[in-house]
């Protein structure tokens, strides 16, 4: 039986080609993902280790509250210059690098901000020579120029300088917390810091300047210690720890710090590997339909051969084993090819993600034994599993029955059982999704319920696909018959001849389009809701905010108000608020000015009633707390447990323009972070040129790259822009499943043409020409593909609509918005798949020799 399995594999290579491709693509996705994950993890660990190569001991200082020191000294730590000198004198210490941590957002030479939306990645620190009289800092190898040594100098990492267009001697503009500053570029350096290589920037200053910008004089955030040759790292760590106070300072050995960073890196990159594996699983699941279809058709075509084997003594178990052995051999060959292809995918993924700004470090591909084992096991396992049911069907055919008929319609009892099982799955799934549509809370429990309902619905529809195929294909067939005559009618009858086969072929396409449609409908609805919410209740023309979330100094608000063309500039502050156990945020502003830049609709009270100790609530917060106009409650403002009596003087419709509560600036600003405003809402005077006004506002703000001036269109784009990026990434990942579905259509049609060789010959003999044969096969492919596309688009739309209510808690403006253009594009995609998939099978059918075809068995 093993020899029989081997003979069958090599005897039907052409018919098995599409199955091999499907398994190969699925395994390539799995192996490529695993190799990519291992390679990136090792590259990041290597970059982290290289960054800490000369670090024997790391001393980290915790920031102290500002109240512990004079207010004008700002942030401070317990790590002083005196302690650094004591560390330098410890036996075994070769070099000491005291560091100051901060962030500095740069403006490119053309004025555009660099990485302003991720300002936490824009690192800034001090350049400290290895020795007191040295000139080079080994942590940052110089590429050109020299390190900064005076207050008016700075250095940049090489990549940032090139991206910004700066050269040695240029004046660099940057901002740390507000107004723009300038310094002369005196050098460029290399760095292996993963935050910088992932798209951030690095700015270096002399120590005194860095302390003045980010900390306090004679204070440091960290100290890295390099050891002399032959020094025991752990012993040196103990010596350094003994010198330092126990409070506010942590001492860690370089090896332990590297291990901790490596563990952190593995955790931070694991999500990407898991995401890619999910889509690899989807691709393999779609491939199951192709594999099962292939073996079902092969077994039907080889039924005489199977009958002869049974007649000469082969037991049912042997027949099953022969088919499974054939599947296993096929899976092993396809898995080996898929693993090789996966290495290419892993090599290409890194530069593709880097184009999107991932900034992954270079490194060799890491091929672990477990990756090889998993790739082969998955490929062989999926292939054998998909062939199991067809093998059992082959073993159950009686020899006499098989010898008497090559192809039989499925028994009615089997279809009844299948339809019953499909109904038992689909009906509860649909009912669960209808229940989910009534929920308005995206809690984890509700998400799990929605996931179970979606799986049941999709599974039920896959099982019911043969039943659903008849009315839909009959309807489509009526159109093809009217338009294309006999060829259209034959195409419809061929598609209806074996509903199971048609359903299995269409189901593969249905799964891919269900997921694509569901994400498109949900993404379009979320984007529309975000666009509405971004400017809801906002009548201001511009919003000024800090990209680093560090707030806006009150003085800047006065400067903007004085800009010609500005009719109103309303500073807005926010602070935490606790009202009757509900934790939320309160907006603070001048009530008269706030009315000019926002449109708040009050159901009770008004903005004019605001004053000291008086507050207005959104209708949502009022509902949660049970408060109404006239009520007094003890609320907490800020993080310092400042409990006070607050009186509700109004209730307004919830809007994005302000938070869940509104109070006066005097009540809120003292509790805002850093005593700063969150934003400025600017109203332009009538007739003002928008481009000129925006430029003048930026000038008044000192052209700081940290401060953003956004109009309504830019605010909308900022809120919703990431949705399209996410959808495009998902389309790319699901593209593999759609490709496999296309292979399934090609494979089914090709094997169907082989199965109907005599029938095609008879049609040719009675007058159907080559063009008619090609049209018949092509229309059959189109009908099957359109059935899968309609089922997938309909299912995806229903699931997206049902799950949409879960977004209601976080997006009050959410409603299902169908992207008709894209849905039409998906339907055209199904049509195109049908046309393209039929090219080879149609040509093969049209080229059949009539006499040989008529005489075939």
FIDRENDREN-588148 format. One line per 4 residues: number of its first residue (from 1); their letters; for each residue x, y, z of C-alpha. Coordinates in pm, whole numbers, plus 50000, padded with zeros to 5 digits. Layout:
NUM) a) X Y Z  ... $
REM end
This chain:
1) xxxx) 50000 50000 50000  50294 50233 50061  50421 50164 49709  50070 50236 49584 $
5) xxxx) 50067 50568 49767  50406 50661 49619  50291 50563 49270  49974 50773 49307 $
9) xxxx) 50172 51080 49415  50403 51069 49115  50128 50957 48875  49910 51260 48946 $
13) xxxx) 50167 51535 48991  49983 51779 48765  49655 51733 48953  49830 51769 49289 $
17) xxxx) 50027 52078 49189  49777 52329 49330  49755 52136 49657  50133 52145 49687 $
21) xxxx) 50127 52521 49625  49857 52576 49888  50044 52381 50155  50373 52541 50051 $
25) xxxx) 50233 52895 50086  50075 52821 50424  50392 52661 50561  50601 52945 50415 $
29) xxxx) 50389 53191 50614  50440 52989 50934  50812 52924 50890  50878 53278 50772 $
33) xxxx) 50701 53418 51077  50890 53195 51321  51228 53263 51159  51150 53637 51144 $
37) xxxx) 51051 53643 51512  51365 53457 51620  51588 53669 51396  51445 54002 51512 $
41) xxxx) 51457 53893 51875  51823 53795 51849  51911 54110 51652  51745 54330 51915 $
45) xxxx) 51915 54141 52196  52245 54175 52013  52191 54550 51966  52102 54586 52333 $
49) xxxx) 52406 54382 52439  52630 54587 52210  52486 54905 52360  52577 54771 52706 $
53) xxxx) 52904 54607 52600  53128 54823 52820  52881 54852 53108  52994 54651 53412 $
57) xxxx) 52770 54834 53661  52462 55049 53603  52351 55302 53864  51996 55435 53813 $
61) xxxx) 51852 55725 54015  51479 55774 54072  51344 56128 54017  51257 56317 54333 $
65) xxxx) 50942 56528 54362  50993 56892 54276  50867 56992 54619  51178 56840 54779 $
69) xxxx) 51398 57104 54617  51369 57465 54522  51102 57508 54256  51338 57680 54012 $
73) xxxx) 51575 57380 54011  51311 57154 53856  51352 56777 53852  51631 56638 54067 $
77) xxxx) 51780 56310 54197  51997 56185 54481  52286 56111 54243  52531 56400 54279 $
81) xxxx) 52867 56486 54127  53035 56400 54459  52894 56044 54446  53014 56011 54085 $
85) xxxx) 53369 56105 54196  53352 55844 54474  53243 55578 54222  53533 55677 53996 $
89) xxxx) 53777 55609 54281  53653 55252 54345  53923 54989 54268  53854 54810 53940 $
93) xxxx) 53674 55103 53776  53820 55192 53436  53576 55462 53322  53263 55632 53454 $
97) xxxx) 52993 55795 53240  52744 56000 53443  52430 56058 53237  52141 56300 53218 $
101) xxxx) 51820 56178 53051  51580 56392 52854  51394 56427 52528  51449 56682 52253 $
105) xxxx) 51234 56704 51940  51426 56835 51640  51317 57040 51344  51469 56944 51010 $
109) xxxx) 51657 57200 50806  51338 57266 50606  51142 57331 50928  50941 57008 50955 $
113) xxxx) 50939 56834 51297  51117 56498 51323  50918 56219 51488  50712 56472 51685 $
117) xxxx) 50421 56231 51735  50656 55987 51914  50861 56239 52107  50939 55983 52380 $
121) xxxx) 51177 55823 52125  51365 56150 52071  51640 56087 52323  51871 56354 52462 $
125) xxxx) 52165 56306 52695  52511 56436 52777  52833 56357 52594  53089 56260 52859 $
129) xxxx) 53450 56180 52762  53586 55854 52906  53846 56038 53113  53841 56385 53274 $
133) xxxx) 54090 56518 53015  53973 56306 52721  53770 56410 52417  53584 56093 52317 $
137) xxxx) 53286 55915 52471  53313 55543 52388  52934 55503 52421  52887 55719 52111 $
141) xxxx) 53159 55655 51850  53220 55967 51642  53143 55954 51270  53248 56309 51195 $
145) xxxx) 53342 56625 51383  53378 56614 51761  53171 56591 52075  52994 56898 52224 $
149) xxxx) 53197 57077 52490  53030 57419 52526  52681 57556 52592  52616 57649 52228 $
153) xxxx) 52711 57308 52080  52541 56975 52020  52587 56647 51832  52336 56419 51656 $
157) xxxx) 52332 56056 51558  52433 56006 51195  52093 55881 51068  51906 56175 51222 $
161) xxxx) 52151 56430 51080  52114 56280 50732  51734 56265 50754  51713 56624 50877 $
165) xxxx) 51960 56752 50617  52210 56890 50870  52587 56911 50822  52872 57000 51058 $
169) xxxx) 52853 57373 51134  52478 57407 51071  52245 57557 51331  52003 57296 51467 $
173) xxxx) 51661 57398 51596  51498 57182 51865  51261 57197 52162  51260 57019 52496 $
177) xxxx) 50934 57137 52650  50809 57441 52462  50994 57728 52288  51247 57644 52019 $
181) xxxx) 51618 57652 52099  51916 57655 51864  52269 57517 51887  52557 57457 51649 $
185) xxxx) 52612 57103 51519  52972 57004 51591  52962 56625 51541  52772 56312 51443 $
189) xxxx) 52786 55976 51619  52673 55614 51583  52443 55446 51835  52293 55099 51881 $
193) xxxx) 52014 55214 52109  51701 55024 51989  51478 55328 52052  51685 55534 51810 $
197) xxxx) 51722 55261 51548  51344 55212 51564  51284 55563 51431  51379 55792 51719 $
201) xxxx) 51649 56059 51733  51952 56123 51955  52074 56467 52062  52393 56511 52266 $
205) xxxx) 52495 56811 52479  52778 56886 52715  52701 56785 53076  52629 57132 53215 $
209) xxxx) 52388 57213 52931  52208 56879 52965  52167 56935 53339  52030 57282 53279 $
213) xxxx) 51784 57158 53015  51659 56837 53177  51761 56813 53542  51937 57034 53798 $
217) xxxx) 52298 57146 53841  52536 56876 53973  52267 56605 53943  52256 56292 53728 $
221) xxxx) 51996 56031 53627  52237 55742 53583  52597 55633 53591  52747 55356 53376 $
225) xxxx) 53069 55204 53500  53327 55027 53281  53556 54784 53460  53930 54733 53431 $
229) xxxx) 54047 54405 53272  54025 54110 53513  53776 54274 53749  53492 54058 53880 $
233) xxxx) 53167 54225 53777  52955 54111 54073  53223 54212 54324  53254 54554 54161 $
237) xxxx) 52875 54592 54175  52881 54527 54551  53158 54783 54601  52965 55052 54414 $
241) xxxx) 52641 54968 54596  52816 55008 54934  52902 55371 54849  52551 55482 54764 $
245) xxxx) 52242 55555 54972  51972 55289 54981  51691 55532 54902  51632 55654 54547 $
249) xxxx) 51923 55475 54377  51933 55127 54217  52258 54947 54135  52257 54662 53880 $
253) xxxx) 52535 54462 53722  52580 54504 53346  52507 54136 53281  52182 54145 53475 $
257) xxxx) 52080 54469 53306  52143 54313 52964  51934 54008 53060  51649 54230 53179 $
261) xxxx) 51656 54434 52860  51666 54117 52649  51361 53979 52830  51180 54310 52782 $
265) xxxx) 51266 54307 52412  51133 53953 52366  50804 54054 52530  50776 54370 52324 $
269) xxxx) 50822 54186 51991  50617 53876 52072  50288 54041 51968  50406 54080 51608 $
273) xxxx) 50499 53712 51583  50163 53611 51731  49976 53837 51487  50157 53692 51187 $
277) xxxx) 50093 53336 51310  49720 53410 51335  49712 53504 50967  49929 53204 50881 $
281) xxxx) 49668 52988 51055  49393 53150 50847  49588 53074 50529  49633 52711 50632 $
285) xxxx) 49265 52681 50726  49169 52802 50378  49415 52551 50235  49230 52268 50411 $
289) xxxx) 48935 52318 50174  49162 52293 49871  49334 51980 50000  49008 51809 50097 $
293) xxxx) 48855 51896 49758  49158 51761 49575  49158 51426 49752  48781 51392 49726 $
297) xxxx) 48800 51437 49349  49107 51214 49314  48941 50937 49510  48625 50971 49298 $
301) xxxx) 48835 50951 48980  49026 50649 49115  48721 50463 49243  48775 50173 48998 $
305) xxxx) 49134 50143 49119  49017 50146 49482  48756 49883 49402  49017 49656 49245 $
309) xxxx) 49238 49693 49553  48943 49597 49772  48863 49306 49541  49214 49161 49567 $
313) xxxx) 49206 49175 49946  49287 49529 50066  49104 49606 50389  48928 49936 50455 $
317) xxxx) 49198 50031 50703  49466 49973 50439  49283 50197 50191  49264 50471 50453 $
321) xxxx) 49631 50430 50534  49726 50445 50164  49540 50772 50113  49685 50921 50432 $
325) xxxx) 50034 50807 50333  49984 50978 49998  49876 51295 50181  50170 51269 50419 $
329) xxxx) 50422 51237 50136  50260 51527 49955  50259 51736 50274  50625 51658 50344 $
333) xxxx) 50734 51765 49996  50521 52080 50009  50637 52163 50364  51004 52134 50270 $
337) xxxx) 50949 52369 49976  50739 52600 50197  51012 52617 50461  51265 52725 50198 $
341) xxxx) 51022 52988 50070  50961 53100 50430  51329 53190 50466  51285 53431 50177 $
345) xxxx) 50973 53578 50341  51161 53625 50670  51445 53801 50487  51202 54036 50307 $
349) xxxx) 50984 54119 50610  51252 54320 50790  51319 54573 50509  50945 54599 50439 $
353) xxxx) 50873 54688 50802  51170 54925 50807  51016 55116 50515  50716 55172 50743 $
357) xxxx) 50944 55311 51014  50998 55000 51228  51376 55054 51239  51465 54690 51312 $
361) xxxx) 51838 54619 51353  52024 54409 51099  52123 54054 51179  52147 53704 51034 $
365) xxxx) 51847 53476 50990  51806 53250 51294  51686 52899 51203  51616 52697 51515 $
369) xxxx) 51544 52320 51513  51203 52388 51667  51110 52615 51374  51202 52341 51124 $
373) xxxx) 51008 52081 51325  50699 52301 51363  50696 52395 50994  50712 52032 50878 $
377) xxxx) 50467 51916 51144  50213 52184 51055  50234 52119 50681  50214 51740 50706 $
381) xxxx) 49954 51755 50981  49720 51988 50791  49750 51782 50472  49683 51450 50647 $
385) xxxx) 49396 51597 50847  49233 51740 50533  49266 51402 50355  49124 51200 50645 $
389) xxxx) 48753 51236 50559  48806 51165 50185  49010 50855 50280  48727 50722 50498 $
393) xxxx) 48481 50785 50216  48703 50585 49978  48727 50296 50223  48347 50275 50261 $
397) xxxx) 48277 50227 49889  48182 49865 49815  48390 49709 49532  48089 49625 49311 $
401) xxxx) 47939 49972 49359  48266 50143 49272  48321 49924 48964  47978 50014 48838 $
405) xxxx) 48005 50394 48860  48285 50643 48843  48110 50939 49001  47801 50936 49215 $
409) xxxx) 47602 51215 49363  47626 51244 49739  47367 51036 49920  47063 51236 50025 $
413) xxxx) 47095 51119 50383  47442 51268 50406  47320 51606 50280  47031 51604 50528 $
417) xxxx) 47271 51530 50814  47510 51801 50696  47234 52060 50665  47107 51971 51014 $
421) xxxx) 47453 52014 51165  47498 52341 50977  47167 52472 51111  47262 52373 51466 $
425) xxxx) 47579 52578 51429  47456 52876 51228  47130 52950 51410  47288 52982 51759 $
429) xxxx) 47573 53180 51602  47336 53430 51442  47131 53457 51763  47446 53524 51965 $
433) xxxx) 47551 53795 51720  47205 53954 51741  47244 53955 52119  47591 54111 52082 $
437) xxxx) 47437 54388 51870  47237 54496 52177  47546 54534 52399  47715 54871 52440 $
441) xxxx) 48019 54773 52643  48346 54645 52496  48430 54443 52808  48648 54134 52766 $
445) xxxx) 48352 53903 52840  48144 54063 52566  48434 54037 52322  48466 53665 52393 $
449) xxxx) 48091 53620 52338  48119 53805 52006  48416 53590 51902  48229 53267 51980 $
453) xxxx) 47923 53391 51791  48132 53487 51488  48308 53148 51480  47976 52961 51510 $
457) xxxx) 47818 53175 51236  48106 53127 50993  48136 52755 51065  47762 52706 51023 $
461) xxxx) 47760 52888 50690  48055 52680 50567  47864 52362 50655  47544 52500 50497 $
465) xxxx) 47725 52622 50185  47601 52329 49965  47242 52414 50059  47293 52786 50002 $
469) xxxx) 47473 52729 49673  47166 52603 49487  46945 52917 49506  47236 53160 49461 $
473) xxxx) 47394 52972 49173  47053 52915 49012  46995 53290 49024  47338 53363 48879 $
477) xxxx) 47290 53086 48625  46968 53242 48501  47168 53552 48413  47448 53357 48243 $
481) xxxx) 47190 53154 48046  47018 53470 47925  47347 53638 47829  47550 53343 47697 $
485) xxxx) 47294 53083 47595  47394 52718 47601  47741 52784 47749  47583 52977 48036 $
489) xxxx) 47329 52701 48102  47596 52430 48100  47809 52635 48340  47517 52660 48582 $
493) xxxx) 47443 52286 48564  47810 52198 48613  47827 52418 48924  47510 52260 49062 $
497) xxxx) 47610 51902 48977  47813 51851 49295  47705 52105 49558  47965 51982 49810 $
501) xxxx) 48250 52041 49573  48118 52379 49468  48064 52478 49831  48413 52368 49938 $
505) xxxx) 48568 52567 49653  48361 52878 49728  48410 52848 50107  48783 52904 50076 $
509) xxxx) 48718 53236 49903  48432 53314 50141  48658 53295 50450  48908 53541 50313 $
513) xxxx) 48644 53788 50196  48447 53756 50520  48750 53868 50720  48845 54140 50473 $
517) xxxx) 48489 54273 50451  48435 54261 50827  48753 54459 50894  48674 54706 50616 $
521) xxxx) 48321 54777 50739  48436 54803 51102  48739 55015 51010  48535 55249 50791 $
525) xxxx) 48273 55289 51065  48538 55360 51331  48714 55607 51103  48388 55790 51031 $
529) xxxx) 48307 55800 51403  48654 55933 51487  48626 56199 51218  48292 56312 51360 $
533) xxxx) 48413 56299 51718  48743 56476 51651  48568 56807 51585  48232 56750 51751 $
537) xxxx) 48133 57055 51951  48441 57245 51829  48387 57579 51657  48748 57695 51686 $
541) xxxx) 48950 57706 51364  49278 57581 51517  49396 57378 51812  49744 57436 51951 $
545) xxxx) 49889 57146 52152  50218 56997 52266  50323 56684 52074  50520 56571 52378 $
549) xxxx) 50213 56600 52604  50407 56839 52825  50146 57112 52818  50158 57477 52713 $
553) xxxx) 50292 57760 52925  50030 58027 53012  50252 58296 52857  50220 58132 52513 $
557) xxxx) 49842 58170 52527  49881 58546 52569  50124 58561 52274  49884 58376 52044 $
561) xxxx) 49596 58605 52149  49801 58904 52029  49858 58763 51678  49681 58976 51411 $
565) xxxx) 49382 58785 51274  49313 58590 51596  48962 58672 51718  48983 58452 52025 $
569) xxxx) 49249 58229 52187  49106 58022 52470  49354 57830 52688  49215 57499 52812 $
573) xxxx) 49346 57302 53111  49248 56955 53230  49278 56778 53563  49158 56451 53719 $
577) xxxx) 48816 56461 53884  48646 56211 54112  48271 56258 54147  48073 56010 54359 $
581) xxxx) 48324 55733 54291  48347 55800 53916  48700 55883 53799  48703 56121 53504 $
585) xxxx) 48857 56448 53378  48744 56807 53409  48813 57085 53159  48904 57428 53292 $
589) xxxx) 48851 57743 53085  48710 58094 53097  48333 58035 53053  48285 58339 52829 $
593) xxxx) 48575 58249 52600  48485 57878 52592  48147 57963 52444  48321 58132 52147 $
597) xxxx) 48529 57824 52048  48293 57538 52137  47927 57456 52084  47796 57299 52405 $
601) xxxx) 47427 57208 52407  47289 57234 52760  46978 57043 52865  46987 57232 53196 $
605) xxxx) 47182 57537 53312  47445 57716 53103  47812 57810 53082  47735 58150 53230 $
609) xxxx) 47652 57985 53562  48010 57857 53608  48212 58014 53886  48424 57925 54189 $
613) xxxx) 48316 57583 54315  48054 57551 54037  48076 57282 53771  47886 57158 53465 $
617) xxxx) 47864 56784 53380  47815 56594 53056  47490 56399 53032  47691 56074 53038 $
621) xxxx) 47870 56164 53364  47544 56288 53514  47384 55952 53431  47674 55757 53585 $
625) xxxx) 47681 55959 53907  47310 56035 53944  47383 56407 53976  47163 56681 53829 $
629) xxxx) 47152 57059 53821  47144 57206 54170  47309 56906 54341  47615 56955 54561 $
633) xxxx) 47878 56684 54611  48227 56646 54756  48464 56593 54465  48839 56542 54438 $
637) xxxx) 49042 56755 54199  49392 56656 54088  49614 56390 54239  49657 56556 54578 $
641) xxxx) 49321 56453 54728  49193 56810 54728  48832 56738 54831  48594 57029 54804 $
645) xxxx) 48227 57109 54778  48121 57138 54412  47780 57247 54290  47635 57124 53959 $
649) xxxx) 47509 57426 53762  47447 57263 53424  47427 56942 53218  47537 56939 52852 $
653) xxxx) 47541 56685 52574  47868 56490 52574  48115 56611 52312  48479 56563 52217 $
657) xxxx) 48557 56935 52245  48564 56924 52626  48594 56654 52889  48316 56501 53101 $
661) xxxx) 48299 56811 53319  48367 57183 53281  48481 57429 53549  48663 57760 53564 $
665) xxxx) 49034 57800 53492  49095 57912 53850  48954 57586 53987  49130 57350 53741 $
669) xxxx) 49470 57501 53644  49632 57458 53990  49564 57083 53963  49675 57044 53598 $
673) xxxx) 50002 56862 53539  50289 57107 53572  50043 57394 53613  50021 57417 53232 $
677) xxxx) 49737 57433 52981  49662 57130 52765  49579 57325 52452  49478 57656 52300 $
681) xxxx) 49158 57683 52096  49198 57959 51839  48917 58133 51651  49016 58328 51338 $
685) xxxx) 48872 58668 51262  48648 58685 50953  48839 58733 50628  49173 58614 50767 $
689) xxxx) 49395 58415 50529  49429 58067 50691  49780 57998 50562  49909 58334 50681 $
693) xxxx) 49741 58301 51021  49882 57953 51079  50233 58075 50997  50193 58375 51228 $
697) xxxx) 50072 58154 51512  50375 57925 51470  50602 58230 51473  50441 58354 51795 $
701) xxxx) 50509 58010 51944  50878 58040 51856  50847 57784 51571  50890 57509 51826 $
705) xxxx) 50881 57163 51662  50699 57035 51972  50401 57268 51939  50138 57164 51684 $
709) xxxx) 49896 57404 51516  49618 57192 51363  49306 57294 51178  48988 57083 51179 $
713) xxxx) 49094 56880 50878  49430 56798 51036  49265 56709 51367  49032 56471 51184 $
717) xxxx) 49320 56310 50996  49525 56274 51313  49238 56091 51482  49153 55855 51198 $
721) xxxx) 49469 55829 50986  49597 55510 51149  49283 55316 51053  49374 55307 50682 $
725) xxxx) 49731 55203 50766  49600 54917 50977  49353 54806 50707  49622 54806 50438 $
729) xxxx) 49843 54589 50659  49553 54347 50720  49479 54330 50347  49839 54231 50286 $
733) xxxx) 49831 53962 50554  49499 53819 50433  49619 53829 50074  49785 53489 50126 $
737) xxxx) 49448 53334 50214  49290 53484 49901  49576 53354 49683  49522 53004 49823 $
741) xxxx) 49149 53039 49756  49228 53126 49393  49447 52816 49368  49149 52618 49499 $
745) xxxx) 48925 52745 49221  49191 52668 48959  49248 52322 49102  48878 52234 49121 $
749) xxxx) 48812 52346 48765  49119 52169 48626  49031 51841 48795  48666 51884 48700 $
753) xxxx) 48767 51921 48334  48973 51601 48362  48680 51427 48529  48443 51538 48251 $
757) xxxx) 48677 51462 47960  48427 51238 47785  48142 51483 47844  48345 51768 47696 $
761) xxxx) 48430 51546 47397  48062 51472 47336  47975 51843 47357  48246 51915 47102 $
765) xxxx) 48119 51632 46882  47763 51771 46870  47875 52118 46775  48002 52317 47075 $
769) xxxx) 48310 52497 46943  48635 52580 47122  48509 52926 47214  48193 52779 47364 $
773) xxxx) 48390 52527 47572  48618 52798 47707  48318 53017 47784  48146 52729 47967 $
777) xxxx) 48444 52664 48194  48501 53036 48247  48138 53100 48343  48140 52805 48581 $
781) xxxx) 48445 52956 48752  48281 53300 48767  47957 53160 48913  48145 52968 49186 $
785) xxxx) 48367 53268 49268  48073 53507 49281  47889 53268 49513  48188 53269 49750 $
789) xxxx) 48225 53648 49719  47857 53721 49789  47855 53483 50085  48177 53632 50222 $
793) xxxx) 48076 53996 50175  47735 53935 50328  47874 53744 50627  48151 53998 50690 $
797) xxxx) 47903 54288 50678  47666 54114 50921  47942 54033 51170  48082 54388 51153 $
801) xxxx) 47734 54534 51211  47666 54305 51507  48001 54381 51673  47974 54754 51608 $
805) xxxx) 47772 54816 51922  48073 54713 52135  48245 55033 52023  47958 55245 52156 $
809) xxxx) 48109 55279 52503  48426 55446 52373  48287 55610 52057  47953 55777 52116 $
813) xxxx) 47927 55875 51747  47978 55519 51619  47734 55378 51368  47779 55119 51096 $
817) xxxx) 47875 55295 50772  47900 55068 50469  48188 55152 50232  47990 55082 49916 $
821) xxxx) 48284 55156 49691  48508 54899 49855  48229 54641 49881  48173 54681 49508 $
825) xxxx) 48548 54643 49458  48542 54316 49655  48258 54188 49435  48461 54279 49127 $
829) xxxx) 48756 54100 49289  48544 53784 49308  48453 53827 48941  48819 53880 48847 $
833) xxxx) 48923 53573 49047  48670 53365 48855  48796 53489 48519  49166 53448 48601 $
837) xxxx) 49125 53109 48770  48956 52968 48459  49229 53062 48210  49430 52739 48231 $
841) xxxx) 49139 52492 48280  48943 52655 47994  49239 52633 47756  49292 52269 47853 $
845) xxxx) 48927 52184 47793  48923 52357 47456  49236 52169 47340  49104 51821 47416 $
849) xxxx) 49112 51584 47119  48747 51505 47038  48793 51136 46947  49016 51058 47242 $
853) xxxx) 48785 51244 47476  48477 51052 47355  48655 50720 47398  48795 50799 47745 $
857) x) 48659 50620 48052 $
REM end
